Amino acid sequence: MANFILSAFSDECGEASLSGQIAACKANGITHMELRGFGKALNINTLSASQAKEMKRELDDSGMLVGSIGSGYGKINIKDDFASHFEAFKRTVEVANILAAPYIRLFSFYFEADDDYALQRGRVLEQVQTMADYAHANGVLACHENEKGIYGDTADRCLDLLRNCSHLRGVFDPANFVQCGEDTLRAFELLEPYTEYLHMKDALFADSSVVPVGKGDGNVKAILSAAAKRTGDVMLTLEPHLQVFDGLQNLETGGETRRAMPKGAYESHAASFKAASDALHALLVEICA
């Protein structure tokens, strides 16, 4: 049976500081972090080597591990300048090594509305391969995430990428597939041999809204049950993406505040982070019982 390792996009707890993110993860039973953002002024794509070294010391002192680098590389238009994008990618691979992160997440480029995916396929494969090769040569595994609006937003195009790009593995995100109208069970069956780890996010077909895992149409319980049959470690990265009602602090306390909150909203990022974490822990208890 798989040994599930719990990670999280720690910035979704609402804390900008690394220490705040570490504390939130520990409070919610999460041992690893997928690093992405540190407030409005800093993110993992712009983090310098010296800043990464400072973070590594803090991580080591706390006993927290970095599961992956939640980069945004490949989230540009396929016709945008790739050379400068790739130079930035190289710097973030250096950061990944400093932070002892085994994985770096990437994407497969956005398209304009009138673009033909088939005509741009060769360019997509070439640029994804370039990033995957560089990461591999520097001891980091590139992992492609399915994301709405990019080349790899459907299961079939993800399979095309993963079959044809060496040194590339997949990050499986059920909610993103739901938002693309995909059957997540079929998608996981196709992509499971190429899937390195999973993002824990769920969504509804009706309006694409994100909900705690197990509460949506992503078949997360069935997918986790299938993943549990693996041997060895399987990382699950919590990505809450739940609605936070930012206007809460401007309202009166008590019943009036609650009535004003939109359905499914949470009063703070800390609350939404905990709700997402609690849902995942509960699902794992069911699966592993």
Secondary structure, DSSP 8 states (H G I E B T S, - for coil): -EEEEEEE-GGGGS--SHHHHHHHHHHTT--EEEE-B-SSS-BTTT--HHHHHHHHHHHHHHT-EEEEE---TT-SBTTS-HHHHHHHHHHHHHHHHHTT-SEEEE---B--TT--HHHHHHHHHHHHHHHHHHHHHTT-EEEEE--TTBGGGSHHHHHHHHHHSTTEEEEE-HHHHHHTT--HHHHHHHHGGGEEEEEE-EE-TTT--EE-TTSSSS-HHHHHHHHTTSSEEEEEEE-----B-GGGGGS-SSHHHHHHS-TT-BSSHHHHHHHHHHHHHHHHHHHH-
